[in-house]
Structures are given as C-alpha cells and as structure tokens.
C-alpha cells in the first residue's frame, strides 16, 4: 500500500482541528450574514465563520499553495504546493431546521480551475450525531471519528474503518431539486429507482452522500429545467465527492461520463452530479441518452 502523502495528512489534520470549533459555534450563527457568495446565494453567519477558520488552518499548512472556497470569488495564495478547495459548510440552509451539515475538501495538484483528475485526495466532515470524517487518497478510503475532549485539547482522529468500499447491494437513494423541475428523462429514471430503493434525503449533500457511502445506492442532483448547468459546484462539491465514491469502487457522472473528466471554465462552475453504485449510474446514463 502506498504511503500517505504528508501534506495531505496535514491538510486533513487541519480540517479535523477546525471541526469541533465549527460545530460548537453553529448555535449562534444561524442568521443571515447580509452578503451573498460568488454564486449569488445568501450567506449565513455560519458559512462565513467556517470559511475563516478553514482559511487560517489550511493556509498555515506547509505544502499548500492556495486556499479556494465556495465563499470567495478567487483563490487565496498562501505559498507553494497543492490547491485546497473547500465548501466550508455544505447544507448550511439546514442550520435553521437543525439538520445535518458538513465540510467538503478537495486537494488538487494543479491550480484551479482544473479537472478532478488533478485531485490527489478528497474528503468530507459530517456534523451528525457524531462528527465523522471520510478521507480518500491514493492509499484508499477511510472513515474517522473526530472529537475533542476539552476546550483546550487538540481534536483527535480515530479511524473506525480503514478500507471503505461501496456496499455491493444498493439500498438507498436521494435526489435533489424540485420534482416539477426535473427533466422528463431523469423523471423516468427516478420513477424506476423509487420502486426499488428507500428514500434518504435530508437537503445536505454530505449527509445524503454519506447514506450512499454507508448503505449503497445513488445520489443525484440533476440538471433542472431552470438550472440546466446543475446546482452543485464542480470544484468544491462534485469533484471531491466523485473522487471519494470512485475510490470506493463506485461511479460518478455528469450525465455522460465521469465527473472527474469535466473541464471547468471557472472555479465556481456548476454541474449535474450523479454518484453511486456503478450499475445504477450506467442505468442513469442510458436513461439520459434516450
């Protein structure tokens, strides 16, 4: 087995170090910040706080050259090395309803915008009943529990599964977007899947994808009639999640091929995202071709 890249390990140490602080700060940051992100979405105070913490933590890592965030219009130059792209608080709209959220991370060996083929590692933190972190790199995919025993203690990372793979028998599905806005071809695919699998959808990509990681199945945020380019950001959300799922033996697609092959024009480009068991993604691509 290949050795873990020390810079990648330091990146996820930094992400883990911020996770308890981000989580503890959420109760007081459920309100709008009064600004919009570069995608034109209303930003909550929790988004800004998480972004600032991660910028400081990741910017201090030796071997990180730039910090790129969904909340910032352009990359921040912090040195020489990898570009680290983050969605600081995925699913932050769930703050008001107190449902799952997360942090998504992609480590690129190349300046953004670039394709997912330049990823050397990716992962996500899930703020559920337990704070967990899934990390994928050239050594494989692992799940860890992140916890902090006291306010003055350093957050610890405990591996609970060092060889994650996608369950062979799919169980769950979760599809985003308003059903009336789904294109007819995706609607037909969804109708077939609904008859076979159990619905698991909570409105935060990290939480919904983690259902697929745990139980097998398919997650999709398709192109919509009012958003033909999709809703999720390629660099911060789709590429890292596609990398994780593919490293687990699953498949990803933008409707015609692997998400990791999509060549972006800008760092905030959007894309339809479909990830899950390979047979389900093959069926999806066939359905969208008809």
N, C-alpha and C positions, 0 to 999 in steps of 0.2 A: 504494500500500500504506500502511495506517495505521502511524503511528509507535508504537514500543514504549512502553508506559506506564513512566515512570522508576521508579515504586515497584515494579512487577512485576519490572523488570530488577534492582533492588536486592534483592528477595526471592530471586531465583534466584542472584544473586551470593553472597548469604549462605548459601544451601543448598550451592552449589558449594564455598564456603570450608570447610564442615564435612566434606565428603565424604571427603577423604583422611585426615582425623583419625579419623573414624568407622571407616573401613576398616582403618587401621593398628592401631586399638585392639581389634579383634574377637578376635584370638587369645587374649587374656587374659580375655575376657568371655563365655565360652561356658557359664557355670554359671548356675543359678537365682539370682535376686536375693533370693528369700524373700518376695516380695509378689505380689499379683495386680493386674491393671489393672481399670478400671471395668467391663469386660465379663466379669470373673471368670476370666481366663486367667492362667496362671503367667507371670511376667515374668522374662526373663533379664537378666543384668548389662548385656549389650549394648543392650537396649531402653532401659534407664534412662540409660545413658551417652549414647546418640544423642539421646534426648529432651532431656537437659540442655544438650547442645551446641547443638541447634537452637533451644531456647527462648532461650538467650543471644544467638545470632546473629540470629534473626528479631526478637526483642524490641528490638534496637538499631536496626532499620531505620525510618527516618523515613517515615511514611505507613502503618505497620502499627499497627492499633488493638488487636488481640488475638491471642494465640497459643493455638491449640486443638489438643490432642494426644490420640491414642488412649490414651496412658498417663496422662491426667489427667482427673479427674472433671468439671471445669468449665473454662471459658475463663480465661486469664490476661490481665488488662487491662494493656496496655503503652503506651497512648497513644490517638491518634485515627487512624482510617483503616480499611484492609482487615482482615478476619479471615483469618488464615492457619492452615489446618488441616493437620496432618501425621500420617502414620503413620511414626514415626521409623525403624523397622527392620522393614519388611514382610518376612515369611518368616523371622523370627528363629529359628523352630524348625529351620531349615536350618543354623544355626551348628554344631550338633553333627556333622552329616554333611558340613560344608564345601561346601555348595551355594549357589546364587545367592540374594541378598537385595537389598533396595532401600530407598529412601525415597520416599514419596508425598506430594505437596504440592498443596493447593488454595487459591487466593486468591479470597476471597469479598468482594463489595461489599455486605455486609449481615451483621448479627450472626447467629451460629449459635445454634440450628438454623434452617437455611433451605434452600431447594431449590437444585439445581445450576444453575438459571437465573441465580442471582446470582454464579456464577463469572465472573471476568474473566481468569483464567489457571489453568493446572494443569500438572503435570508429574511426572516421577519420575527418580530416580537409580537406576541398575542397577550393583550391585557384582558384575560378572562378571570375565572375564579382563582386560577393560578397564573402567574406570569411565566410564560414559556418562550423559548427562542428556538427556531428551526434554522439551521445553518447548512448550506450546500456549498461544497468546494470540490476540488479535484480528488479529494480523498473519499467523498461520498456525502451523505446527508445524515444529520443527527438532530435529535431533539434534546433540549436542555431546559432545566428549571432555573429561573433567575430569582434570587431572593436576597434580601438584606436584613440581617439580624438586628441591626440597631441603626439609629441615625448617623452615627459616627463610623459605622462599619462599611467596608468595601463590599459591593454586590458580588455574590458568588454565582458561579455557573456550574451546575451539576448535570452531567449527561445522564439521561434516562433511557435513550435508545441511540446507539452509535451507528446504526445501519438501517435507516428508514427506507422502506420501499413502498410503492403504492399497492394497496391490497388488490389481489387479482380479481376478486368478485366485487363489482361496484354495488354500492348501497344507496348513495345519496346524490341529490342534485340541487343546485341553487342557480337561478337565472335572474339577472338584474334588469332594470328598466321597466317601464310601464308596459303591460301586455298589449294594449292597443297600439303602442309604438313599435312593436316587433314587426319586422318584415314577414311576409307570408311564408317564405321558405323556412325561416327559423321557427315560426309559429308551428308549422307542421312537425318539425323535429322535436320541439318541446312537447307537443301533444303525445308523441310516441314515448318520450322519456318519462313523462309524468305517469304513464301507465305501468312503468317498470321499477322506478326508484322512489325513494322517500324524499320529500321536500325538506331541505335545510337551508334557510335563507334568513340572514339577520341584518343585512344592509351595510356590513363592513367587509370588504373584500378579504382581508386577512382571516377573519373568523369563518367566512364561507368557504374559502380555500382550505382552511385547516380541517373542516369537516371532510372534504375530499381526501386530504392527506391521511386522515385517521381511518376513514371507512371505505375509501374508493368511490368513484363516481365521476361527476362532471360539474364544473363551474363555468358559467358563461356570463359575460356582459356583452351582448351582441351589438352590432351596429343597429341604430334605431332610425325610424323614418325621419325624425327631427334631429338626429345626430349620426349621419352616415359614416363619419370617421370613428365612431365609438366614443366612449366616455372616459375610459381609463388612460392614464399617461403611460406611454411606452417605456420611457427611461426609468421612471420611478416606481411603477406598479407592474406593468405587464411583463417586461423583460425579467425582473428579478423573480417573479412568481413562475414564469415559464421555465426559467433555469432550474428552480427548485424541483418543479414537477418532472421535468425531463430527466434530471439527475436521479429521481426516484423510480425511473422506468416508465413514467407516463409520457403524455404528449401534449403539445401546445399548438395553437393555430390562431391565425387572424381570419380564418375562413378559407384560405387557400394553401397555407403552408405554415411552418414553424414561426412562431412569434420572433424567435431569435434571429431569423433571416430578414426581418423588416429593416429597411434602411431609412432612418429618420432624416427629416429636413431641419428640425429644430428640437431643442431639449424638452419642449412642452407638447410635442406631437401626441395626439390621441390615437387609439387603435382599438378595434374589437378584440376581445380576449376570450378564448375557449381553452380550458385545460382539464385534463383528467385521464382516465384510462384510455389507452390507445384505440381500442375498438370503438369507444364512444366518440372520440374525436374523428376517426375515419368516417363514421356514420354522419357526423355533423358536416364534414367537408363534402361528402357525397350529396347530402340534402341541399346544401347551398349551391351546388353546381346544377341542380335540376331546374 
